[in-house]
Amino acid sequence: MSNMPLTPGLMISAPSSGTGKTMLMLGLLAALRAREIRVQPFKSGPDYIDPAFHLAAAGQPSFNLDSWAMGQAQIVAHLQGREPADLVLAEGSMGLFDGVASPGEHGIGASAEIAMMTGWPVLLVLDVSGQAQSAAAIAHGFATLAPDLPFAGVVLNRVASPRHEALIREGMARAGIAVLGSLPRRGNIELPERHLGLVQAEETPHLRALLDQAGEFVGQHCDLDAILAAAAARPLMQAAPHHPVPPPGQRIALARDEAFSFVYPHLIDEWRRQGATILPFSPLADQAPDDSADCCWLPGGYPELHAGRIAGAGNFCEGLARFARSRPVHGECGGYMVLGAGLTDAEGKRHAMTGLLGLETSYHKRRMHLGYRMARLDAPMPGLQAGATLRGHEFHYASILSQPDEPLARVSDANGNLVAETGSHRVMPGGGHVTGTFFHLISRSQNA
């Protein structure tokens, strides 16, 4: 097998969540775009909100790379399939080495695994509030824990004063760690958040101004030339052919608005590359799926925030029911809840949903459901036959009150423990088939 050259890049990571990875990532994308440097963004892990912010900042679509859910062939295919770029920036998830306990397709889902696979050196963001020279011990540990990990240096975040910065730099110099930026505590860019993380990019007020501010802030306090010089890559071995998730239809009616937006960009990209046409429509605008479509797909999102509007969208509900009589309809997470009979919001008010499945869900008593999922289908779903094994990720706060339909799949977590969120399916009188899952589909497993 031959080596495949890879665009030089960096992995933006941190010791933990909440240290400033996303702010640094967006600031770098905006600052480099202002220099007319073409940057290809990626997101390590199963996050589906950050890539939309990457797109807004870089002007380039961002894609997920996930060592638990994706095999090497799929990761290589994603890296090969992008437009030419001057640089890659990949944003990590959680802490650099954090993942699950049991390996999946290619690893445990840690950002460090992607960095080691690609040779993209780690640019570690450190929250240095409350410490000085001791920050060097943290950086040194992260730089040396894995011998094969490429390491570029650190960007200090939440620096209190010039004296504070000088003390930290002295410790870093003794440890042999390059400091490529120092972001003062005052002036941090804050993006609005809600329970699944950041508010969606299209919902964020004054997003362009926020991104410009982040670019100016990072450009002023980071050594962009040194950061560019630190980018690197190692050739990848050509993997076996990637077998993508088949499109659920050749003409796919895809719900797309503020209530239905959580779908992995690589999935849509793979469907298009296989010849499928995407036909977006907005349930919140009371639009029905395009009647020329041969499948309808309802992604996740925040249906609990828009339950009243969805319940009152008569044209959408009636049009979806008419569509489902003869053609397949699938919903993921929030889309699955909308296919159900009812959704109870955080205030305890029940809203009637489309009723194509019997599922009843509630946000009145919140309970977090989070983690990777492996699913073996007991029944077909659009584009996939019974017996197929899928990998995905689940993240929501809804409780199941009733799930009366036949289970769609046998679903387990990353450790192989069965979970109650099996999904549902129902055959319609006219021959249509309605299916739904709480997990968001990432890949068709190659190792199951």
Number of C-alpha atoms within 10 A of each C-alpha: 8 9 11 14 14 19 21 21 28 28 31 29 31 28 20 17 14 12 21 23 26 24 20 26 27 28 26 26 30 28 25 20 16 15 9 10 15 19 25 26 27 24 24 25 24 25 21 20 20 23 23 18 24 27 19 19 28 25 16 20 19 26 29 25 28 28 27 24 31 26 24 22 19 24 22 23 19 18 19 14 12 13 10 11 14 13 19 22 24 27 29 30 26 20 19 22 21 17 20 17 11 13 15 23 20 18 20 21 28 22 30 29 24 23 27 20 21 25 25 29 24 30 27 28 26 25 21 24 14 11 13 19 20 14 20 24 14 13 23 15 11 19 22 12 10 13 8 14 20 24 24 24 23 25 25 27 22 20 22 15 11 11 11 16 20 13 15 22 21 14 17 24 13 10 15 13 19 17 21 21 22 24 25 17 16 10 11 17 19 11 16 12 11 8 9 15 12 16 17 22 19 14 11 15 12 9 16 13 10 18 24 17 18 26 25 16 21 26 18 14 15 20 15 17 9 14 20 15 11 19 22 19 20 19 14 18 15 15 17 13 11 15 14 19 19 17 22 20 21 18 20 23 24 24 26 21 18 20 23 25 22 23 21 20 16 18 19 17 14 19 20 15 13 14 12 18 18 18 16 17 20 17 25 22 13 17 18 22 28 19 14 11 18 19 27 29 26 28 25 28 25 19 22 21 13 15 23 18 15 23 19 15 20 16 15 22 24 13 17 22 20 16 22 23 18 17 19 23 29 24 27 26 27 27 25 28 30 31 29 24 20 24 30 22 22 15 10 12 14 19 21 18 25 22 16 24 25 21 24 24 24 25 20 17 13 13 12 13 15 13 16 22 26 29 26 19 21 19 18 16 21 20 13 17 12 13 14 17 21 24 27 23 22 20 18 21 17 25 19 15 13 14 19 12 14 17 21 23 26 18 24 20 20 21 14 11 10 15 12 11 21 23 25 26 26 18 17 16 10 11 12 18 22 24 27 31 26 25 30 25 22 24 23 23 22 16 10 13
